[in-house]
Amino acid sequence: MPLRAILFDHDGTLVDSEPVHYALWQTVLAQYGVSLSEQLYRQDYAGVPTKANAVDIVHRFELDELPETLVAAKDAATSEYLRRNAFPLMNGVLETIREFRLCGLDLAIVTGAGSESVYATLKANNLGDSFVTVVSGDDVRASKPAPDCYLLALRRLGLQASECLAVEDTQHGLKASHAAGIGCLAVPTTMSMHHDFGVAQAVLEGMPQVTEHVQQLLKVEKLKQFTHLG
């Protein structure tokens, strides 16, 4: 089936948020006497939903605290940050969105995180009309790496998995799209470059390369259609 939609992850894919999330976790954990190294954050926590991170942190550091308490503290810290700022866009994001819309592709955001940061991004960059739908971790029972968020996005778009392509920066996100039957372009960051992207359709350097890759796919589709008609 022809490509009809691109489904973007948010954190680490559209926005450079992981350094901020790391700093916020550091602040939350400081009151428990825990210092989370950047290496450990990259290895185990980057790109993972807050709830899953909280459970692991409580177990790993043997904290006498409920994971839900850490989640509430991290969410509050994130909300406070977002009241003053939006996460900065990754290089080339605006150009990629503009190009894909000109190509007639539907766009969606599919994130395992909460919706608050996504809507802050859309508002700060006047992108509210660019996306057909936004699916966040608030909308599903099981977040990434479960496929629930992608399956919900397919239902909202009214499309088959074979008509869509995902863009992710982490192994967790790749697992989610793959489990939903959606091909994925991986764009690793410094926080996720060590992840296993073996099942990705392609591993690319950044958004400009994503744009080029998708443009090439569309050209091949048009050529096949022309050949078939001929």
PLY file of the C-alpha trace (Angstrom):
ply
format ascii 1.0
element vertex 230
property float x
property float y
property float z
element edge 229
property int vertex1
property int vertex2
end_header
0.00 0.00 0.00
1.19 3.56 -0.65
2.64 5.63 2.16
-0.04 7.93 3.54
1.09 9.01 7.02
4.17 9.69 9.13
3.91 9.04 12.88
6.46 10.96 14.92
7.60 10.23 18.43
7.91 13.44 20.47
10.69 13.42 23.09
14.08 12.98 21.49
12.58 12.91 17.99
10.74 16.18 17.45
12.20 17.92 20.50
15.54 17.79 22.29
14.02 17.01 25.67
16.16 14.23 27.15
18.81 16.54 28.70
15.99 18.43 30.42
14.33 15.22 31.63
17.67 14.04 32.99
18.17 17.30 34.90
14.63 17.12 36.29
15.15 13.56 37.49
18.36 14.70 39.16
16.43 17.37 41.03
13.68 14.96 42.11
16.13 12.31 43.32
18.42 14.72 45.15
15.99 14.82 48.09
16.53 11.06 48.48
20.30 11.37 48.38
20.46 9.72 44.95
22.72 11.00 42.18
21.76 9.56 38.80
24.75 9.46 36.49
24.30 10.57 32.89
25.71 7.23 31.74
23.09 5.30 33.71
20.33 7.61 32.48
21.40 7.06 28.88
21.68 3.32 29.38
18.41 2.59 31.17
16.09 5.60 31.37
16.28 7.75 28.24
13.13 7.35 26.16
11.35 5.32 28.83
7.99 6.53 30.24
8.13 8.18 33.66
6.13 5.45 35.40
8.49 2.70 34.27
11.51 4.77 35.26
10.09 5.42 38.72
9.49 1.72 39.36
13.04 0.87 38.33
14.58 3.71 40.34
12.78 2.69 43.53
13.99 -0.89 43.09
17.53 -0.07 41.97
18.28 2.44 44.72
16.17 0.64 47.37
14.14 3.74 48.13
11.55 3.67 50.87
9.08 5.43 48.63
6.21 4.54 46.33
6.93 4.85 42.60
3.75 6.90 42.32
5.30 9.54 44.58
8.31 9.84 42.28
6.02 10.05 39.27
4.05 12.87 40.87
7.24 14.76 41.73
8.71 14.32 38.24
5.42 15.34 36.59
5.24 18.43 38.79
8.83 19.38 37.92
8.09 18.90 34.22
4.93 21.00 34.43
6.83 23.78 36.15
9.46 23.71 33.40
6.80 23.78 30.69
5.09 26.78 32.27
8.19 28.78 31.42
9.57 26.97 28.37
8.88 24.52 25.60
11.41 21.87 24.70
13.62 23.05 21.81
12.92 21.52 18.41
15.40 19.15 16.86
17.29 20.50 13.87
15.26 20.37 10.67
11.91 19.52 12.26
9.98 22.50 10.86
11.33 21.90 7.37
10.46 18.19 7.57
6.90 18.89 8.70
6.41 21.46 5.95
7.79 19.14 3.27
5.69 16.15 4.34
2.53 18.23 4.37
3.32 19.49 0.86
3.66 15.86 -0.17
0.10 15.24 1.05
1.06 13.01 3.95
-0.98 12.91 7.15
1.11 13.60 10.26
0.60 12.37 13.80
2.48 12.46 17.09
2.64 9.18 18.98
4.39 9.46 22.33
4.63 7.38 25.46
4.88 10.56 27.53
2.01 12.69 28.78
0.25 15.12 26.48
1.27 18.29 28.36
4.71 18.58 26.77
3.36 17.78 23.30
0.79 20.56 23.40
3.41 22.97 24.75
5.52 22.14 21.68
2.60 22.63 19.30
1.62 25.94 20.88
5.14 27.37 21.06
5.83 26.57 17.41
2.37 27.21 15.91
2.09 23.59 14.81
-1.42 22.85 16.04
-2.80 22.48 12.52
0.06 20.32 11.26
-0.94 17.08 12.93
-4.09 15.06 12.32
-3.94 13.48 15.77
-1.83 13.27 18.91
-1.68 10.04 20.91
0.06 10.21 24.28
0.65 7.90 27.19
-2.43 9.47 28.78
-4.59 7.84 26.10
-3.59 4.19 26.57
-3.33 1.65 29.35
0.13 0.37 28.36
2.74 2.81 27.11
5.75 2.08 24.90
7.28 -0.44 24.28
3.73 -1.84 24.11
2.10 -1.11 20.73
-1.11 0.39 22.20
-0.36 4.02 21.32
0.45 3.15 17.72
-2.61 0.94 17.36
-4.77 3.80 18.65
-3.13 6.19 16.17
-3.98 3.81 13.32
-7.61 3.70 14.42
-7.82 7.48 14.65
-6.21 7.92 11.23
-8.32 5.18 9.67
-5.21 3.65 8.10
-3.48 0.30 7.90
-0.03 -0.20 9.42
1.41 -0.72 5.93
0.30 2.81 4.98
2.29 4.43 7.78
5.89 5.02 8.78
7.08 5.84 12.29
10.05 7.98 13.32
11.62 7.09 16.67
14.83 7.80 18.57
14.86 4.90 21.06
14.71 1.13 21.15
11.51 1.30 23.24
9.78 3.36 20.59
11.04 1.11 17.82
9.68 -1.94 19.65
6.28 -0.26 19.96
5.98 0.60 16.28
7.34 -2.79 15.21
4.83 -4.60 17.44
2.06 -2.59 15.76
3.32 -3.67 12.35
4.51 -0.17 11.40
7.88 0.31 9.73
10.19 2.68 11.55
12.99 5.08 10.76
15.37 5.33 13.71
17.10 8.63 14.46
19.38 7.99 17.46
20.48 10.80 19.75
23.52 10.96 22.02
21.24 9.55 24.71
20.14 6.54 22.65
22.93 5.83 20.15
23.80 2.61 22.02
20.27 1.18 21.59
19.50 -1.77 19.34
17.83 -0.52 16.15
18.17 -3.78 14.27
14.54 -3.97 13.11
14.39 -0.38 11.84
13.87 0.20 8.13
16.78 2.62 8.28
18.98 4.31 10.89
19.43 7.98 9.97
21.42 10.92 11.32
18.65 13.48 11.69
15.48 15.03 10.31
17.02 16.22 7.03
17.95 12.61 6.30
14.44 11.46 7.29
13.01 13.92 4.77
15.30 12.66 2.03
14.50 9.02 2.83
10.75 9.58 2.70
11.00 11.65 -0.48
12.86 8.77 -2.11
10.19 6.29 -0.99
7.49 8.49 -2.52
9.44 8.77 -5.78
9.75 4.98 -5.97
6.02 4.62 -5.34
5.21 7.07 -8.14
7.56 5.26 -10.50
5.93 1.93 -9.74
2.49 3.44 -10.28
3.57 4.97 -13.59
5.11 1.69 -14.73
1.97 -0.20 -13.78
-0.27 2.25 -15.65
1.98 2.05 -18.66
0 1
1 2
2 3
3 4
4 5
5 6
6 7
7 8
8 9
9 10
10 11
11 12
12 13
13 14
14 15
15 16
16 17
17 18
18 19
19 20
20 21
21 22
22 23
23 24
24 25
25 26
26 27
27 28
28 29
29 30
30 31
31 32
32 33
33 34
34 35
35 36
36 37
37 38
38 39
39 40
40 41
41 42
42 43
43 44
44 45
45 46
46 47
47 48
48 49
49 50
50 51
51 52
52 53
53 54
54 55
55 56
56 57
57 58
58 59
59 60
60 61
61 62
62 63
63 64
64 65
65 66
66 67
67 68
68 69
69 70
70 71
71 72
72 73
73 74
74 75
75 76
76 77
77 78
78 79
79 80
80 81
81 82
82 83
83 84
84 85
85 86
86 87
87 88
88 89
89 90
90 91
91 92
92 93
93 94
94 95
95 96
96 97
97 98
98 99
99 100
100 101
101 102
102 103
103 104
104 105
105 106
106 107
107 108
108 109
109 110
110 111
111 112
112 113
113 114
114 115
115 116
116 117
117 118
118 119
119 120
120 121
121 122
122 123
123 124
124 125
125 126
126 127
127 128
128 129
129 130
130 131
131 132
132 133
133 134
134 135
135 136
136 137
137 138
138 139
139 140
140 141
141 142
142 143
143 144
144 145
145 146
146 147
147 148
148 149
149 150
150 151
151 152
152 153
153 154
154 155
155 156
156 157
157 158
158 159
159 160
160 161
161 162
162 163
163 164
164 165
165 166
166 167
167 168
168 169
169 170
170 171
171 172
172 173
173 174
174 175
175 176
176 177
177 178
178 179
179 180
180 181
181 182
182 183
183 184
184 185
185 186
186 187
187 188
188 189
189 190
190 191
191 192
192 193
193 194
194 195
195 196
196 197
197 198
198 199
199 200
200 201
201 202
202 203
203 204
204 205
205 206
206 207
207 208
208 209
209 210
210 211
211 212
212 213
213 214
214 215
215 216
216 217
217 218
218 219
219 220
220 221
221 222
222 223
223 224
224 225
225 226
226 227
227 228
228 229
